[in-house]
C-alpha cells in the first residue's frame, strides 16, 4: 500500500486513510453506545466484535510498520 496522495504538503497513504477510518469507526460506535445505550447482548457482541477488529487492525499495522522499519532500513 504505497499509493499516496499529496494534499497541502501532507502525504496520505492508503494505510493511513484506513487507520483513520478505523479510529473514526471506534469513536462512532462508542459515541452511539453512550448516547443510545446498550440494551441487549446482541449489541454488546456487535460492539465487541467491531471494536476488537478495528483495534486488532491498528495493532497489526503498528507492529508491521515497527518491524519493517527496523528490519529493512
N, C-alpha and C positions, 0 to 999 in steps of 0.2 A: 504494500500500500504506500507507494512512494509518490503517488499523484498529489500535487499540491497546487494551491491557488494563492497568488499574492493579491491581497486586498489591503490597501492603505499601508503598505510596507510590512504587514503581518502575514506570515506564511501559515496557511492552514492545510494540514494534510487530511486525507480521508480518515485516518485513525484518530486524529484529534477531533474531527467532527463527530465521529461515532462515540468517542468517550464523552464529549459534551452532551450528546443526546442521551447517553446512559445516565449521566448525573441528573439531567433535567427530568428524566423519567422517574428516577428515585424520588426527587423532590416533589414532583406532581402526585405520585402515589401516596407519599406520606402526608402531604397537604390535604388531599381529598379525604384520606382516612381520618385526619384530625377534624376536618370541617364536618363531614357527614357521619363519622363514627363507623365502627366495625360491628356489624350486627349478628353475623353468624360465622361458622367455621369455614365456609366456602370463601368468604372474603379474607379471612386470615391466611388460608392456604394460598390464595391468589397473590396476596401481598408478599408472603414469604417466598414463593417461587420466583416472582418477577424481581423483587429486590435482591434476592440472593444471586440470581442470574446476572443482573447488572453489576453487582459487587464482584462476582467471580470474573466477569469480563474485564473490569477495571484492574483487578488484582493481577490477572494474567497478562494484560497489556503492559502493566507497570513492571512485572517480573521479566517479561521478554525483553523490554527495552533496556532494563538494567543489565541483564546478562549479555545482550548483543553489543552494548556499548563497551563493556569491559573485555569481551572475548575477541571482537573483531577489530578493535582500534588499537 
